[in-house]
Structure formats: structure tokens, C-alpha cells
Amino acid sequence: MIEIIIVSIISLIFIALCGIILSGKGDNLIAGYKTATERERQQYDIKRLRFVVALMCLLPPLLVCWIPFLTENILIVMFIPILCFILIYSGILIINSWCKKK
């Protein structure tokens, strides 16, 4: 029971972080965006960037936290790190393609 409470608290933290980023108050939390020059920042569509970063902050942690509780299939649990790697790598590719202004 204590495990579910801890996982719920961690999930709420990541959901709050996602909300902060989506609201526009957490642009400084986006890696590299705070240190970028104004010219470099203008290369990206900030709304798309916030959306992708928020998804990257939300999906992998929730997968890692909740899938072990929702299934007893060990094969699914073993593929969680691979799935998280794929999600994060896909997010990086999307940031470098879809989020850049043309």
C-alpha cells in the first residue's frame, strides 16, 4: 500500500511539472532553452516545444511508475526501459524537426 502512495506522489509531481511547462511558466526548465541566445530561441516554435517537452516529462516517468503495478507479466515490465528510451529518443527527434520553425 505504501508503494502506491509513493508512486502517486511521484506521479503528481510529474503532472505538476507538465502543467508548469505547458502553461509557459517553465520555459527555464527546458534543457538548453534558458542558455540559448535570443537568435537560437527564435528558431523554435515555443508552443510545440512546450508540448513535446511536457509529454517527455510525463510519459516515461508514468510508465516506469505504474506499469509494474498494473501488470504481472514480467516481459512487459522488462521492456519498460526500452520503451522509455524509444520515447525519449523520439522526443528529441521531434524537437529537432517538428518544433523548429521553417
PyRosetta script that sets phi, psi and omega in degrees:
from pyrosetta import init, pose_from_sequence

init()
pose = pose_from_sequence("MIEIIIVSIISLIFIALCGIILSGKGDNLIAGYKTATERERQQYDIKRLRFVVALMCLLPPLLVCWIPFLTENILIVMFIPILCFILIYSGILIINSWCKKK")
pose.set_psi(1, -39.5)
pose.set_omega(1, -179.9)
pose.set_phi(2, -65.1)
pose.set_psi(2, -31.2)
pose.set_omega(2, 178.7)
pose.set_phi(3, -63.3)
pose.set_psi(3, -40.8)
pose.set_omega(3, -179.6)
pose.set_phi(4, -67.2)
pose.set_psi(4, -36.6)
pose.set_omega(4, 177.7)
pose.set_phi(5, -65.9)
pose.set_psi(5, -44.1)
pose.set_omega(5, 179.4)
pose.set_phi(6, -63.7)
pose.set_psi(6, -44.9)
pose.set_omega(6, 179.0)
pose.set_phi(7, -63.8)
pose.set_psi(7, -36.9)
pose.set_omega(7, 178.0)
pose.set_phi(8, -65.2)
pose.set_psi(8, -41.4)
pose.set_omega(8, 178.1)
pose.set_phi(9, -64.3)
pose.set_psi(9, -44.7)
pose.set_omega(9, 178.1)
pose.set_phi(10, -61.5)
pose.set_psi(10, -42.4)
pose.set_omega(10, 178.9)
pose.set_phi(11, -62.6)
pose.set_psi(11, -41.3)
pose.set_omega(11, 178.7)
pose.set_phi(12, -64.9)
pose.set_psi(12, -35.8)
pose.set_omega(12, 176.8)
pose.set_phi(13, -63.0)
pose.set_psi(13, -45.1)
pose.set_omega(13, -179.8)
pose.set_phi(14, -69.4)
pose.set_psi(14, -34.4)
pose.set_omega(14, 176.1)
pose.set_phi(15, -65.9)
pose.set_psi(15, -40.6)
pose.set_omega(15, 177.1)
pose.set_phi(16, -64.7)
pose.set_psi(16, -42.0)
pose.set_omega(16, 177.1)
pose.set_phi(17, -60.7)
pose.set_psi(17, -41.4)
pose.set_omega(17, 177.4)
pose.set_phi(18, -61.9)
pose.set_psi(18, -43.2)
pose.set_omega(18, 178.4)
pose.set_phi(19, -64.7)
pose.set_psi(19, -38.7)
pose.set_omega(19, 178.1)
pose.set_phi(20, -64.1)
pose.set_psi(20, -43.1)
pose.set_omega(20, -179.7)
pose.set_phi(21, -67.1)
pose.set_psi(21, -44.2)
pose.set_omega(21, -179.0)
pose.set_phi(22, -66.5)
pose.set_psi(22, -29.0)
pose.set_omega(22, -179.3)
pose.set_phi(23, -76.9)
pose.set_psi(23, -12.6)
pose.set_omega(23, 179.6)
pose.set_phi(24, 94.3)
pose.set_psi(24, -1.2)
pose.set_omega(24, -179.9)
pose.set_phi(25, -85.0)
pose.set_psi(25, -11.8)
pose.set_omega(25, -175.3)
pose.set_phi(26, -112.9)
pose.set_psi(26, 29.6)
pose.set_omega(26, 179.5)
pose.set_phi(27, -61.9)
pose.set_psi(27, -29.2)
pose.set_omega(27, 178.2)
pose.set_phi(28, -72.3)
pose.set_psi(28, -14.1)
pose.set_omega(28, 177.9)
pose.set_phi(29, -84.3)
pose.set_psi(29, -11.9)
pose.set_omega(29, 179.7)
pose.set_phi(30, -77.9)
pose.set_psi(30, 123.2)
pose.set_omega(30, -175.4)
pose.set_phi(31, -59.5)
pose.set_psi(31, 126.1)
pose.set_omega(31, 176.9)
pose.set_phi(32, 85.6)
pose.set_psi(32, -17.7)
pose.set_omega(32, -177.0)
pose.set_phi(33, -75.6)
pose.set_psi(33, -36.5)
pose.set_omega(33, -179.3)
pose.set_phi(34, -67.6)
pose.set_psi(34, -37.8)
pose.set_omega(34, -176.6)
pose.set_phi(35, -88.2)
pose.set_psi(35, -5.9)
pose.set_omega(35, -179.0)
pose.set_phi(36, -73.5)
pose.set_psi(36, 150.3)
pose.set_omega(36, 175.6)
pose.set_phi(37, -73.9)
pose.set_psi(37, 166.4)
pose.set_omega(37, -179.8)
pose.set_phi(38, -60.8)
pose.set_psi(38, -37.2)
pose.set_omega(38, 178.7)
pose.set_phi(39, -64.2)
pose.set_psi(39, -41.3)
pose.set_omega(39, 177.7)
pose.set_phi(40, -68.1)
pose.set_psi(40, -35.8)
pose.set_omega(40, 179.3)
pose.set_phi(41, -66.6)
pose.set_psi(41, -33.1)
pose.set_omega(41, -179.1)
pose.set_phi(42, -70.4)
pose.set_psi(42, -11.9)
pose.set_omega(42, 179.3)
pose.set_phi(43, -77.4)
pose.set_psi(43, -14.1)
pose.set_omega(43, -174.9)
pose.set_phi(44, -114.1)
pose.set_psi(44, 144.3)
pose.set_omega(44, 171.7)
pose.set_phi(45, -82.7)
pose.set_psi(45, 108.5)
pose.set_omega(45, -171.5)
pose.set_phi(46, -63.7)
pose.set_psi(46, -33.1)
pose.set_omega(46, 179.6)
pose.set_phi(47, -67.0)
pose.set_psi(47, -42.9)
pose.set_omega(47, 177.4)
pose.set_phi(48, -66.9)
pose.set_psi(48, -40.2)
pose.set_omega(48, 180.0)
pose.set_phi(49, -62.1)
pose.set_psi(49, -43.4)
pose.set_omega(49, 177.3)
pose.set_phi(50, -60.9)
pose.set_psi(50, -42.3)
pose.set_omega(50, -178.9)
pose.set_phi(51, -62.5)
pose.set_psi(51, -47.1)
pose.set_omega(51, -178.1)
pose.set_phi(52, -67.6)
pose.set_psi(52, -42.9)
pose.set_omega(52, 179.9)
pose.set_phi(53, -65.4)
pose.set_psi(53, -38.2)
pose.set_omega(53, 177.9)
pose.set_phi(54, -63.4)
pose.set_psi(54, -41.6)
pose.set_omega(54, 177.0)
pose.set_phi(55, -64.5)
pose.set_psi(55, -38.7)
pose.set_omega(55, 178.9)
pose.set_phi(56, -68.1)
pose.set_psi(56, -28.6)
pose.set_omega(56, 176.9)
pose.set_phi(57, -79.9)
pose.set_psi(57, -19.0)
pose.set_omega(57, -173.7)
pose.set_phi(58, -99.7)
pose.set_psi(58, -50.8)
pose.set_omega(58, -171.2)
pose.set_phi(59, -66.7)
pose.set_psi(59, -55.0)
pose.set_omega(59, -177.7)
pose.set_phi(60, -59.3)
pose.set_psi(60, -45.4)
pose.set_omega(60, 179.2)
pose.set_phi(61, -63.1)
pose.set_psi(61, -38.8)
pose.set_omega(61, 179.4)
pose.set_phi(62, -67.9)
pose.set_psi(62, -36.3)
pose.set_omega(62, 175.9)
pose.set_phi(63, -62.5)
pose.set_psi(63, -46.8)
pose.set_omega(63, -179.1)
pose.set_phi(64, -63.7)
pose.set_psi(64, -36.9)
pose.set_omega(64, -176.5)
pose.set_phi(65, -77.4)
pose.set_psi(65, -44.4)
pose.set_omega(65, -167.0)
pose.set_phi(66, -99.7)
pose.set_psi(66, -29.1)
pose.set_omega(66, -177.0)
pose.set_phi(67, -60.8)
pose.set_psi(67, -41.4)
pose.set_omega(67, 177.8)
pose.set_phi(68, -60.3)
pose.set_psi(68, -28.9)
pose.set_omega(68, 178.6)
pose.set_phi(69, -80.0)
pose.set_psi(69, -27.2)
pose.set_omega(69, -174.4)
pose.set_phi(70, -89.6)
pose.set_psi(70, -15.7)
pose.set_omega(70, -179.7)
pose.set_phi(71, -136.8)
pose.set_psi(71, 152.8)
pose.set_omega(71, 175.3)
pose.set_phi(72, -109.4)
pose.set_psi(72, 3.7)
pose.set_omega(72, 178.9)
pose.set_phi(73, -76.1)
pose.set_psi(73, 114.4)
pose.set_omega(73, -175.2)
pose.set_phi(74, -67.4)
pose.set_psi(74, -28.8)
pose.set_omega(74, 179.3)
pose.set_phi(75, -66.1)
pose.set_psi(75, -39.8)
pose.set_omega(75, 177.7)
pose.set_phi(76, -64.8)
pose.set_psi(76, -43.0)
pose.set_omega(76, -179.7)
pose.set_phi(77, -65.0)
pose.set_psi(77, -34.8)
pose.set_omega(77, 179.8)
pose.set_phi(78, -69.8)
pose.set_psi(78, -25.7)
pose.set_omega(78, -178.4)
pose.set_phi(79, -90.1)
pose.set_psi(79, 1.3)
pose.set_omega(79, 178.9)
pose.set_phi(80, -60.2)
pose.set_psi(80, -47.6)
pose.set_omega(80, 178.6)
pose.set_phi(81, -60.9)
pose.set_psi(81, -37.7)
pose.set_omega(81, 178.5)
pose.set_phi(82, -66.0)
pose.set_psi(82, -42.9)
pose.set_omega(82, 178.4)
pose.set_phi(83, -63.5)
pose.set_psi(83, -40.7)
pose.set_omega(83, 177.8)
pose.set_phi(84, -64.8)
pose.set_psi(84, -41.4)
pose.set_omega(84, 177.2)
pose.set_phi(85, -61.0)
pose.set_psi(85, -43.2)
pose.set_omega(85, 179.0)
pose.set_phi(86, -63.2)
pose.set_psi(86, -43.1)
pose.set_omega(86, 179.1)
pose.set_phi(87, -63.4)
pose.set_psi(87, -43.8)
pose.set_omega(87, -179.0)
pose.set_phi(88, -68.7)
pose.set_psi(88, -43.2)
pose.set_omega(88, 178.8)
pose.set_phi(89, -64.2)
pose.set_psi(89, -40.6)
pose.set_omega(89, 177.0)
pose.set_phi(90, -63.2)
pose.set_psi(90, -40.3)
pose.set_omega(90, 177.8)
pose.set_phi(91, -61.4)
pose.set_psi(91, -40.8)
pose.set_omega(91, 178.0)
pose.set_phi(92, -64.6)
pose.set_psi(92, -41.9)
pose.set_omega(92, 177.9)
pose.set_phi(93, -64.9)
pose.set_psi(93, -39.6)
pose.set_omega(93, 179.3)
pose.set_phi(94, -66.3)
pose.set_psi(94, -39.5)
pose.set_omega(94, 177.8)
pose.set_phi(95, -61.0)
pose.set_psi(95, -41.3)
pose.set_omega(95, -177.7)
pose.set_phi(96, -79.9)
pose.set_psi(96, -7.8)
pose.set_omega(96, 178.7)
pose.set_phi(97, -119.9)
pose.set_psi(97, -63.1)
pose.set_omega(97, -173.4)
pose.set_phi(98, -72.0)
pose.set_psi(98, -32.6)
pose.set_omega(98, -176.2)
pose.set_phi(99, -84.2)
pose.set_psi(99, -14.1)
pose.set_omega(99, 179.0)
pose.set_phi(100, -79.4)
pose.set_psi(100, 138.6)
pose.set_omega(100, 175.6)
pose.set_phi(101, -74.0)
pose.set_psi(101, 146.4)
pose.set_omega(101, -178.3)
pose.set_phi(102, -96.4)
pose.dump_pdb("model.pdb")
